[in-house]
């Protein structure tokens, strides 16, 4: 993140927006209602009989239902910026339990544990249902029961933007020199093996590492679902693209122990949610990133008369601004300025701008010709304030040291600085980089163009530490959606 130890982050402002006047929304008038006639003894008895006949066939009597979630697999299940577990799976099972009269308990469970039960090597001792965007396959169905499908996806080939050796799956398979990155235990991995053979697969623990390897040229392609593929292309528009048409369509379902009585009950609830549109609404919320209109209630504010306000965003810096799995630009900065313009009567236009361009204006070498406001999680510093005006602070953060889980050579900044053999990864132009230089000296810094590449290098052992902020550590540890 672009910040210093316990520095305040702010928005670059060219405009001075004074507080003066606002708008209000009209509340719809309540509909008139007509009182129902008092029922007679005869009609009451008939109603009771009909109620008994039409009662839901599945009433679980308030029983606890334990749902396994990874909490690292957006948008299905993950921790949001406030540290709360949220996602598509949470919303689905909260609604399912309303319909079935049960109490959902979400149990954080590793993907490997769910892979184990789907392979006959694990057990359902700690959970009743597995929810993690799981592809329905015949092999897995030998050991678990699946719900009816609740979402469909297809696979795409992710490649570098200048790739000219292949343009579709057949051409990729035909060139024996090409390598494919993938994650074991996923159907993407299985599809890659079917396509090119296992000897041409390079395995990575996470999809993010496979994509970093593709960018760096260590592999030539990555197979992944079309939703997450769009997100990676959005974040790396000048580096990555998808080739050919989506293929290998798949259906996703929830997993249950063999013969579980919950399977039929959950299927009943899912069918009802499909029929009344609830599932479509939840899908739109998490996959289409449809934003609700912000309220205009509140104090009187300035009225900018509908003027256009151009906000520079990098669209590669989650959770501030980035492309979601559907390829839509979203994030904290988008929500803030959509609300700001509701209150100020302006029209926000988000201009995709490189971090280098924003660094230039903060150093007096650039200009505000293409945007009016810069928004990219920018730290307030006296040096930058010589060339730009800052808004009031809107978030506060502190830096932390990211290290491998088995690290035993240091445990704090002083111990890291004292060991001259240790290397630190960082991104030039950020206050993280400046802090790292102050801490260990520039000769021990390994520079990367993106923070994600520095984290991948840390995991792979190319560097020993990474200086980062508490607000982004969780965002970067989240996994890409995986069938």
N, C-alpha and C positions, 0 to 999 in steps of 0.2 A: 504494500500500500504506500501511497505517496505521503508519508507522515514521519514525525520524529517522536522520540520518547515522550509520551504523554503530551503531544501537541494537539491543538484543535484543528479539525478539518473544516473547510469552508468552500463556498462557491465563489468563483471569480465573477465579479460583477462589473459590467461596463455601465449599466443603467443604475441610477439611484431611484429606487421605487419607494415613493413616499406613501404613507398611509392616509387615505382620504375617503373613499366611498365604495359601495359594494352593491351586489344584487341579491335578490331573494327569490326563492322558488315558491310557487303556489302549491298549497296542500290540496289534494283532491277532496271534494266534499264527500262525506260518507253516504253510501247508498241507503235509501229508505228500506226499512224492513217491515214485514207484516207478521203479526203474532200468529202462531199456529193454533188451531182449535184444540180445546182440551180433549184428550182421547177418552173414548168410552171403555168400559171394562172389556167389551168384545174386541175392540181394535187393539187394546193393550196386549191381550193374550195372543192375537195374531202376530203382532210385532215381535213379541218375545220368541214365538216359534220360528219366525223368519230369521231372527238374529242367531238363534242356535244353529239353524240350517246353514246360514251364510258365513258363520264364523271362520276365521282363518284356520286352515288345517294345521298350521304350525304355530303354537304358542309355547315358547320355551320357559315360561313361568319365571322370568327374571334371572335365569341361570347365567353364570359367567362363561363367556366364550373368549378363549385366549388366541389372539391373532399374532403370528410371527411377522415382524417387519424388520428390515435391515437398518432403517433410519439413515441411510446414506445413499439413497437411490431416487433422486428427484425425477419427475414430480410425483412418483408413486408414494414414497415415504422418505422424509428427511427432516432435519432441524432447520427452522427458519432463522432469520437474523437475530431474533430475540431468544433463541435457544429452545423454542417450543417445537415438539414433534408434530408435523403436519403432512398433508399430501392427499392424493387421490384415494389411496387405500384407507386412510383414516376416515375420510368423508363417506366412502362407500359403506364401511362397516358400522359407523355411527348410525347411518340411515337403515342399514339391514337390521340392526338390533332394535331400532324403534319399531320396525314392522314385525319382528319376530318375538318381541318382549324378552330381550336378553341384555346382558351387561357386557360390553366389549372391554377386554383388557389387552392392551398392545404390549407384546413381549419382544424386546430388541434381540434379534437373532442374526447371526452371520449368514451370508450367502452360502458359504461352504457347508453350514449345518443343513440348509435347505437342499443343497445339491446332494448331501449324504442321504437324506430320507428319500429323495427321488431316485436314488440308485440302490436302495435297499439296505444301506449300511447305517442309517440313522434311525431315530425314533421320534414319536410325537409326545414324549413324556412332558415336555415343557410348553407345548402349544397344541392347539386343536386345528388351526387353519394357517396355511402359509400364504402370505401376500407380498409379492415382490416383482410384479410384472413378469410372471412365469409363463413361458411358452408351453402349450399343450403338445405333448409328443406321445407316441405309442410306447416308446421305451420307458418313459417316466411313469406312464399309466399302469405299468406292471406292478409298481410298488406303492402308488398313491392314487386316490380318486381325485378327479378334477371337477370343478364347477363347470357350468355352461360358460362359453366364451363371453367375456365382458368388454374386450377391446381387440382390435385387429392391427397388425403392423406388417411392414414388408422390409426387406433388407436392401441396402444400397452399397455401392463401392465408393469409399472415400479415397481420393488420390490428390497428389500435388497439382496445382493449377496448370503447371507447364507440362504435365504428363502427355506424351505423344506415342508411347509404345503400345497402349491398349485403350479401348474405349468402352468395353463391355465385359461381362463375366467370361465369355468364350475366349476373347483375346487375352485376357489375364491368365486364364488356365493354359493357353497354348504356349506361352513364353516361360520356359522352365527356369529362367534366370530371375524371375520376379518373386519377391517374398511378400507374405501377407501377415500383418500383425493382428492378434486376437486375444481374447481372454478365455482360458480353459473353464469348462463347466457351463458355458453358454451355448445356445443354439447357433450364435454367430460363428463360434469356433467349429462346431460340427459342420456348418455349411461351408466354411473355408476349407476344411479337410476334404469334403466331397468335391469341392471345386478344383483344388490344386494339389491335394495330397498333404499328409502331415509333415513330410520332410521339408515343405516350403512354408510352414507356419512358424512364426516367432511368437512365443507366448509371453503375455504380460499380465501382471496381477490386477491391473485396472485398465479400463478403456482409455482413460486420459493418458496413460503412459504409452499405449499403442499409438495414439494420435500424435504425441510428441515425437515418437520415433519416426513416424511418417514424415513429419515436418523436417526432421533432422536428416532424413535420407537413409535411415537404418532399415526401413521396410518400404515397399512400393505401393501398398494398398492396405486399407483396413475395412473389414466388413462390419457394418452395424445397422441398426434399425433406422428407417427413414426419418423418424422424428428427431432422434439425437444427432443424426448426420447433418440435418439442416442447422442445428445449433452450432456444431463445430465449424461448419462452413461460414456461418454468420460471424463467429468470433475470429476467424482466420480467412477473411474474404480475399485477401491478396496472396494467400498461400495454398488454400485447399479448395476442392470442388468435388462434386459427385459425378460419376460417370455411368452412362447407360440408364435404363429404366429400373425402377424398384422390382425386385424379384423375391422368390421364396416367401410368399405371404404366410403369415402366421397368426394364430389365435392365442390369446393369453387368458389364463384362468387362475383360480385359487386352488390350492392343494389341501387335501384332507387325508387322514388315515384310511386305509382300506376298510370299506364297510361302514364308515362314519355316518351316523344318523343326521349329522349336521349338513351333509351334502345336499340332500333334498330340500331341507329348510332354506338354506342360503340360495339355492337355485330358484325357489319359489319367490323369495324376496327380490332377487335380481330380475326375474321376469316381470314382476310388478313395476320395478324401477324403469325397465326398458319401455313398458307399455305406457306409463304416465309421463315419460320424458325426464324423470329425475336423473337417470344415468347420463343423458345427453347434457343436462345442465352442469353436472359435475365434471364431465369431460371438457366442456367449454371452459370451465373455471381453471383447470389445471393444464390443459394442452393448447388451448387457443388463446390463453392470456387475455381474455376479454375484460377490460377494465370498467368498473362501475363509474358512473358520473359522480364527481365529488359534490358534496353539499355546499350550497352558497350561503348557508346560515352563518352568522357570526358578526364580528365588529365591522364597522364601516371602514372601507379601504379605498385606495386610489383607483380611479377608473381610467384605464389606458385606451378606452374607446375602440377595443377590438384589434389594436395594433399587433403586428407579428413580432414575436420575440424569438430570436434564434439562439438555441442552446447547444453548445458544443459538447458532444458525448463521444467517448471512445468506442462504445458498444463491445468492449472486450474486457470489462472490469467488474465482474459480479461481486457483490449484489447491487452495486451502484448503477451500472448500465451494461447490458449484454443481450445477446439473442437467446431466447428460450428454445426449448426442444422443437417448437413448431416454426422456428425461424423468425419469431416476432421480437422486436426490440422492446425490452422491459427493464425494470429495476427501480431502485430507490429514487434515483434522480428523475426518472420519468414520472413517477407518482407525485413527487414533490412539485415539479413544475406544471403538471396538469392541474393540481390543486391551486398553485400560485396563480395561474392564469384564470381559473374560475373566480378567484377572489378579486383579481385585478382587472378583469375584463380584457384579457389579451389572448392571442392565439399562439400557442407554443409550436415552434418548428425545431425539431431535433436534427442537428447537422453532425453527421459522423466525421470526427476529427481525430487525427492521431495524437497520442500523448506528446510526441516530439513537437508538434505545432503548439500545443499549450505550454510546454516548457519554454519554447521560443518567446512567446509573448510575456511570460513571467520573467524572462531574462532580458527584455528590452529589444529582442531581435526580431520579433514577429509583429503581427497586426491583428486587429479585430475586424478586418474587412469582411470575413465570411460568417462571423458569429458575434452575438452581443454578450453572451454569458458563457463561461466555461464551467462545466460540472463533471468532475471525475475523481471525487474523493481527494480534494486538493488540500494539503497542509498549509496553514497560515504561517508565513515566515517574514521576518523584517526585510530580508533580501528581495523576496518576491514583491513585497508591498511597495518597493521603490518604483515599480513599473505598472502595477495593476492595483485596483481597489478590491477589497474583499468584502463579502457579506458578513453579517454577524455569524459566529460559529453555529453550526447546526448538528454537529455530532462530535463526540470526544472519543479518543482511542489511545491505546498504549501499545508499544512494540513488545513482541515476545521472540524467543529463539525457537525456531522449528528444528528438530533433530530426529534422527532415526530412533525407534523405540528401544533399541538395544545399546544406545550410546552410553558409555561409561567413562569417557575421557574428560568430560566437562559437564557441568550442570547449571552454570550461570555465566553471565557475560565476562566476568573477570577470569574465570578458568578458561573460557574460550580464547580470550585475548592472550593469555599466558602461554598457550601451546602454539608455537610458531609453525607446527606442521599442519594445523587445521585450516581448511579453506572455507570461505563463506560465499554463497551464491546470492546475487542481487541484480536489480534492474537499474541501469544508469538513468540519471535524471530524476530519481525519486529520493525522498528524504531517508528511505530505508538504506539506499546506497550510501548516502552521506554519513549516516549513523554507523554503518558497517566499516567505512573507511576510518572514522574516528576511533572505532573500537579495535580493529586489527591491522589497519594500514592497507593502502590500495594494492600492494603487491600480493596480498592474500585474498583478494576479491576476484571471483570469476563472474564475468558479466553475461547476462542473458537478456534477450529482447523482450521476453514476457515473463511474468512471475511464475506461470505454470511450468515453463521450461526449467526454471531454477528449482522448483519443487521436484520435478521429475529427476533432475540431476542429483538431488539430495537422496531420493529413494534409491537411485541406482548406484550411489556411492561415489559419484564424481566430485561432490563437495560434502562438507561435514556439518554444515549448519546453514540456516536461512533466517534472516531477520525480517519479521513480518508483524502484522497487527492482529489484535484479538478479534476484530470484527470480520476479518477475511479468512482466518485459519479454518473455520468451519465450512465456509463457502467452497474453498478449494479442495477440501477433503471429501466433499460429496461426489458420489459416482455418477456417471452418465447413465441414462436409462438403458437397460439391457434386457433383451428378450429372455 
